[in-house]
Amino acid sequence: MLLTLTTTHRPATDLGHLLVKHPDRVQSFDLPAGTAHVFYPEADETRCTAALLVEVDPLKLGGARGRRQSTAPEGFTLGQYVNDRPYAASSLLSSALTKVFRSALRGESRDRPELAATGIPLTVRVPVLRCRGGAELAVRVFAPLGWAVTATPVPLDETYPEWGDSRYVDLTLTGTLRLADALNHLYVLLPVLDDAKHYWVAPDEVDKLLRAGFGWLADHPERGLITRRYLAHRRALAGAALARLAELRLADEPPADDSVDPETPPETPRASLATQRRAAVLAALRDSGASRVLDLGCGGGALLTALAADRRFTEVVGVDVADRSLAMAARRLRLDRLPERQRDRIHLWQSALTYRDDRLRGYDAAVLMEVVEHLDPPRLPALEDAVFGHARPGTVVVTTPNVEYNVRYEGLGPGRFRHADHRFEWTRAEFTAWVARVAAAHGYTAAIGGVGDDDPEVGTPTQLAIFTRDDRKEETSR
């Protein structure tokens, strides 16, 4: 089985430093089921390609399967010895990546540390990949990560085209990403597409998945499918992994019901609360007539992506205190791939929302979507002063959980919040009082609404307030 990594970053031979494999040498590594070889078919200043070739020994593989109590993907007696494992990319190739490119997977490079932290142009080719779900599934799992995906079905026999396509695809990925991110995507998703791990899946595989999926898996639209397949459909492990992923997500809602395989979605899929919340915020911004918008506490960039896609917003600024969140937002927005005109509309700034920042003044609108509840209550007055008192956008849209609704979520017992990082969650009365106090103190009028199903007893799961600056009051005070 074969995988190639190509870059046109200049000098392209820096790829050897990132992979810690010299372009002038062929290197070999022993694997439990065979041997891995790394070599460079081409290596010059303008273009460099590293190839990983894995030779599988069917006898070793069969013995390893027996020891690990796994089953052959072919499902017949000799399947552990006569199968496609030596030829098609699978979890064997994924295991080889961890053996051969260990430091590159961690994003470490002694010789080129700055480059290891930077996105570079990459093309990944896997000529033969067993893909249960077909080429369309390959696009579904790789495209949300910033890859341009070409997945061409491999015919059963080119001589007899009427026989149709095989279950294999020729996969090519193109994008500008950190090498570590690219390798971690491959490490997780190659066995997911193959859907036939060659070894027994133990509980520690959950930790491996979360490490390799850090920064992208929690927000991936196919995270349920990816998690189940990576963990060989072991329900207990998949459930534990999905629960931990839910804690990592910026959205405050509990994990969705993943008992239904996303490969066969329901006929009438229902928008998640996070999706409804973004739609409500966008509607409020459009109604306000805003064109220059701040996303305060933007996190991984879910709302920023929607704002950037709407041309009525001529300037979009994402603000967060965490460098890692801003880096995730940049990847999600694909800033390094956008045309210059589109890229110039979008800015990402690091700033703490509890301190005054002159850069935030003069904007039409600001959004605090699921942000205030992450602050310790004594810090709220500082946020109020920085946003409503100093920045003073024309419109401020605030959303926050309604703690009364938590009784409708199975597993959220008394005293538990929807997110591990929440410092508090308000009742409807508490939120109404806070909105009224802030509006009166800073010269705004406010309207309160909700997002999600309106329960007659406990209200909506998300509370929403739209603050509008009252310029008449401001003029009077002057």
N, C-alpha and C positions, 0 to 999 in steps of 0.2 A: 504494500500500500504506500501511497506517495502523497506528500503535501509540499507545496512550494510557497515561499514568502518572497515577494519582490518589492523593492522600493526604488524610487527615483529621487529620493532625498539626496542632496549633494553635500559632501561626498557620499555616494551610495554605499561605499564599502564600510561606512560606519555601522551598517547592519551587523557586521561581524563583531564589533565591540558590544552592541546591545545583546547579541545572542551568546557572546563569549565563545565564539567558534571562529577560528581563523579561516579566511576564504581560501588560503593556499593549501589547506590540508583536508583530507578525508578523515573523519573521526567516527569510531564505532563504539556502541554501548550495549552491554548485555541486558536483556530484558527477561522476565520470567517465561515468556512464550516465544523468544526469538532474539533478534539483534536489530538495533537501530543504527542507521548510518546518516551522518550529516555531511553534505558536500555542497559546493557552489557551482552550478552550471555556468554562471556568468557573474563577473565581479569587476566593475570598473567605476570610475568617478560618477558616471551618469546613471548607471543601472546595476543593481545587485540582486541576485536571487539565491536564497538558501533553500536547499531541498532536504526534507526529512523522509528517508526511505526505511520502512520497517519490513524486515523479513520475518515471517512467522513460521515457526516449526510446528506443524500439526501435531507431532507426537508430544512435544512439550505442552502445547495448548490443551491437548486432551488430558494429559496428566494433571495440569493445573485445574482444569474444570472438575475433575474427579475429587481433588483435594478440597476444592472450595464449594462443592455441592451445587454447582451451577448446572444449567442445562444448555445443550447445543441449540443454536438458533434454528437449525433445520428441522429439528423435531423427529429424527429417526435414529436408529441405533448407532450407525456409523457417522452420524452428523458431527460428533465431536472431532472426527478426523478428516471427514470429507465435507468441506463447507467453503464459504466465500471469505473467511477470515484472513487468509494470506493476501487477498487481492483488493478488498473493499475497505474503505476507511470506516472505523468503528471505535468502540471504547479502547481497543488495543492501541490505536493511534493517539487517543487522548492520554493514555497512561505513558506512552513514549514521550509526549510533550513535557510531562512533569519530570521525567527522568533526565531528559536531554537539555531542556531550557528552563531549569528550575529558577535561576536568578532572574531571567527575563520575565517569567510569569509573575514574579514578585515586584517587577518594576525597578530592579536594582541594576546598576551598571557602574563599576568602579572607574572605568575610563571615560564614559560619556553620561554622567548623572543628569545633566540638563536635558540632553536629548531623550533620555529614558522617560522624562516627565513631559515630553512634548509630543503632540500628534505629528506623524509623518505620513506621507502618501504610501499606502500599502495595497498590494494585490495578493490575495490568497487564492490558491488553486488546489482543489482536491478533485482529481480526474474521475475517480470512481468512489462514490459515497452511497451506501445503502440508505435509502430515505423512505421510511415507512410513513406514508402520507403524501409522497410525491413532491414535485418541484415547488408546488404552491406552498407547502409547509415550510420548505427551506426559506422562502421569502418571508413568511410570517414570523419566523424566529430570528432571522438575521437583520431584516430591514429596519425594525425599530431601534436597532443599536447604531445606526448611522452608516450601514453598509449599502452600497449598490449591489444588488444580488442578481447573478445570472445562474440559473439552475436548469441545465439542459438534460432532459431524459436521455438515457443511454439505450439505443435500440437493442432488442434481444439478439438480432442478427442483421447486420447491415445488408447482407445479401438477400434477405427475405424481409423487406420492410412491412409486408402484410402481417407479420407476426406481432407487430406492435412494439411497445417500449418495455424495457425491463424495470425492475424495482430500484434501479440505480440512477444517480444523476451525476453529471459533470458540473461541479460547483465552482464558481468564481465570485469572489468578494472583492470589492474595490471601495476604498475609503481613506480618509485621513484620521488616524487614530493613534493613540499611544500603543506601542508594540505590546506592552503588558495587557492592555485591554483586549487587543486582538487575540492574543494567545489564550486569555481566560474565556473569551467567547467561544473559541474553538474547543477548549478543554471541556466545557459544559455541553455545548450544543451538538458536537459530533456524535457522542453516544446517544443523545436525545433523539436525533434524527434516525439513527440506526435502530434504536429501541431494543437492543439485545446485548446487555452487558456480559462481559466474558468472565466476571468474577462475582463472588457472593457479596451482596450489598449489606454492610454492617452499619450500626448506628452512627459510627464516625463519618460516614459519607454525608450526613446532614451538615456537619461542620465544614467539610470540604466544599460542598455546594455553596454554602453561604459565603465562604471566603472567596471562592472564584467568582461568585455572582455579586460581590459587594459593589454597590454604586449603580447597578443596572437591573438586577433580577427583580428586586422588590417592586419596581414600577413597570416591568415588562408586561405587555398585554396578554402574553401567553405563559405567564409564570406558573399557572396551575398545571398545564400540560408539561412544561419543562421540568417542574419539580417531580411530578409523578414518574415521568419516563426516566429521568436521571436516577431516581431511587428505585428503579425496576418495579414500579407499581406496588411497592410495599406501603399499604395504606397508613400504618402507624407512623412510619418515618416521613412519608409525604405530608401527613397532617401536622406533625411536629415542625417540619420545615416551613410549611405555609403559615403556621401560627407565628413563627419567628420572623418571617418576612413581613407579615402584617404589622408587627411592632416597629419595623424599620421604615414603613411607608410614612410619608408626610401626611397623607390623608388621615382623618381622625376616625373613620368608620371602621367597625370590626370587619374581619376578613369575610369575603363573600362565600357563599355556599359552594364549595368545590367538589361536591359529590357527583356532579354531572360532568362528564368528560367534555372539555371545550371543543373537541373535534366534532361533537354532535350537539351544537348549541340548541337551546330551546327555540321554538318557532317565533316567539315574541320576546326577544331579549329586553331586559329592563335596564335603563340607564342607572349606573351606580350613583350613590349620594355624591361622591366626589365630582362626577360628571355634571349632575344637576346643579351643584354648587358653583362650578365654573360658569355654567350657562347663566345662572342668576346674576353673578357678578358682571359678566360681559354685558348682559341686558341693562343692568344699572348704569354701567359706564357709557353705553351707547345712548341711553336716554338722557344722560347728563350733557351730551355733546362734547365730551372730552376728546382731545386729540393727543395730548402729551400725558402719559400715565406712569405712575410709580407702582411697582409691585413690591411692597415692603415685607420682608421676610419671605423672599421668593422661593427658598428651598431649592429643590431639584428642577424647577422651571416648568411645571405642568401648566400653570396659568400663563406664564410668559410665552409659551409656545402658541397658545390660543390668541393672545394679544398680538403677537408678531404676524400671525396669519391674517389679521384683519387690517386692511389698508387704511381704514379711517383713523387708526392710531399711528400718527406720524412719528412719535418717539416713544419708545418703551424702555423703561429702566427697571432692572431687577436689583434689589438691594438685600443683602444678607450678611450676617456677621461671620458666617463660616466659609472659609476658602473652599472646602470640599463641596459644599452645596453649590457654590458658584461654578466650580469646575463641572459638576454634574449638569447644571443648567446650560453651560456652554456646549457640552456634548449633546444634550437633548435638542438644543436649538440648531446644532450643526453650524455654529458660527464660522468655523474655518472653511466651510464649503459654500457659504452663501455668497451671492454676487455682492459687489461692494456697495451698491445702492441700498440693498436690503440690510446688509450688515451695519451700515451707518445709522439705521433707525434704532438699533438695539445697543444698550449699554448694561454692563454688569458691574456693580460697585459694592465694595465691602464697607459696611457701616453698621454700627450698633444703634438700634432704634430708640434707645434710652438716652441718647446724646444728641444735641443739636448739630445738624450738618447743613451748612449753607448750600451744598450742591442740590439739596432736595427742595429748595424754595422755588416758587414760580410755576409749579406744574398744575395742570387742569384737574387731575384726579389722582388719588392714591388708594391702594387696596391693602387691607390687613386681613387676609383670608386665612383663618385658622392660625392666628399668630398670638393674640393677646393671652390666651390660656397657657402659653408656654413660658410666661413671665411669672416670677414670684409676685404676689399681690403688692408688696411694698414698692416694686419697681414700676407699677402702672402709672403713677403720677408723672414719672420721668418720661415715659412714652407719650403720654397725653400732651405734655409740654413740647416735646420734640416734634410731634406730628401735627397736632392741632394748633399749638401756640406758635411754633417757629416756622415749620415748613408751610403750613396753612394752604393746602391745595383747595381748589374750588369745591371738590367733592371728595368725600372719604367713604369707602365701602368697607364695612367690617362684618365678618362672619365668625361665629364661635359656636361650639356645641351647646345644646340644651340638655343639661344634666337630667332633667325630669324624664327625658325620652329614653334614658339608658335602661329603664326597666323592660323595654321592648326588645333589648338585645340579649339573647341567650348567652350566659356566661359572664355578664357584667353584673356582679353582685353589688350590694350596698357598699358605698365608699370607694368603688373602683371607677377609674376614669377610662376614657376610650383610647388613650395613648399613654405609654409609659412616661413620656416627658411632660405631660400636662401637670401644671401646678395647681390648677383649680378648674372647675366648670360651673357656669352660672345657671341658676334657675331663670325662668322667663321674667320673674319680678326683679331679680337682681340685675339682669341685663338691661331691662327697661330703666331702672334707676340709674345705672351707670351711663347709659346713653343720654338721658335727660341732664344729668349733672355735667357731662363733658360738653354737650351742645350749649348749655347756658353759660358755662365758664369761658368758652372760646368763640362765641359769636356764630354759632351754627344752628340751623334748624335740622330736625331729624325725623325720619320715618322708619318704622320697625316692621319687619316681615319675617318670613321663614322660608326654608328650603326643605323639600322632601315631603313625605306623607304627613298630612295634618291629622294627628290623632286627637279625637275629641276630649280625651282625658289629659294627655301629657304634651300636646302640641307637636311641632315639627322637630325633626332631629337636629337641624341646624338653625340658629338664629341669625338674622341679617339686619343690619342697620345702614341706612344711607344718610350721611351727614352732608348738608349743603351749606356752604358758607353764606352768611347773611351780610352782604356788603353794605346794606343800609345801616345795620348796627355798627359796622366798622367805621363807616363815615361819621356816624353820630358820635362815636367815642372819640374820634379825632377832633 
